[in-house]
């Protein structure tokens, strides 16, 4: 089912967590993240595949583009983190 967030694996969630990190640092909406940076960082291939199969991302060689549902999930994660620390 496309755009399905239910029961995502930790490997898939790690990609959203990386996007949430960039959202917190930049203060801006994140629409894509780096898949492979050439310096050793690489998004988990199984996580990328899972998100692609669910229609949540489109992945190229070096970038992962987040679909609308994925972008909203990242915003929800950031809100939950802030709420957890009383913000």
C-alpha positions in Angstrom: 0.0 0.0 0.0 1.5 3.4 -1.0 2.1 6.0 1.6 1.8 3.5 4.5 3.7 4.4 7.7 2.3 1.5 9.8 4.9 -0.8 11.2 8.0 0.7 9.6 11.2 -1.1 10.5 14.0 0.6 12.4 16.1 0.7 9.2 13.4 2.7 7.5 12.9 4.9 10.5 16.6 5.6 10.6 16.2 7.5 7.3 13.4 9.6 8.8 15.5 10.2 11.9 18.3 11.5 9.6 15.8 13.8 7.9 14.5 14.9 11.4 18.1 15.7 12.4 18.5 18.0 9.4 15.1 19.6 10.1 16.2 20.4 13.7 19.6 21.8 12.6 18.4 23.8 9.6 15.0 24.9 10.9 13.7 24.3 7.4 11.4 21.7 5.9 13.3 18.7 4.6 12.3 17.3 1.2 15.3 15.1 0.5 18.4 13.6 2.3 21.7 12.2 1.1 21.7 8.5 0.3 25.4 8.2 -0.3 27.9 11.0 0.4 31.1 9.4 -0.9 32.7 9.9 2.6 31.4 6.8 4.2 27.8 7.7 5.1 25.1 5.6 3.4 21.5 5.2 4.2 20.6 1.6 5.0 19.8 -0.2 1.7 17.0 -2.3 3.3 15.4 0.8 4.8 15.5 2.6 1.5 14.0 -0.3 -0.3 11.2 -0.6 2.3 10.4 3.1 1.9 10.4 2.9 -1.9 8.1 -0.1 -1.9 5.6 1.8 0.3 5.7 4.8 -2.0 7.2 7.1 0.7 10.5 8.0 -1.1 12.1 8.0 -4.5 15.8 7.1 -4.3 18.6 7.9 -6.7 22.2 7.0 -6.5 23.1 9.8 -4.1 19.8 11.3 -2.9 16.5 10.2 -1.4 13.5 12.4 -2.2 10.8 12.3 0.5 7.1 12.1 -0.7 4.5 14.3 1.0 3.6 11.6 3.6 7.3 11.1 4.5 7.8 14.8 4.9 4.8 14.9 7.2 6.1 12.0 9.2 9.4 13.8 9.7 7.5 16.9 11.0 5.6 14.6 13.3 8.8 13.1 14.7 10.3 16.6 15.3 7.1 17.7 17.1 7.2 14.5 19.2 10.9 15.1 20.2 10.1 18.7 21.1 7.1 17.7 23.1 9.1 15.0 25.0 11.4 17.7 26.3 8.7 20.2 27.2 8.7 22.4 24.1 
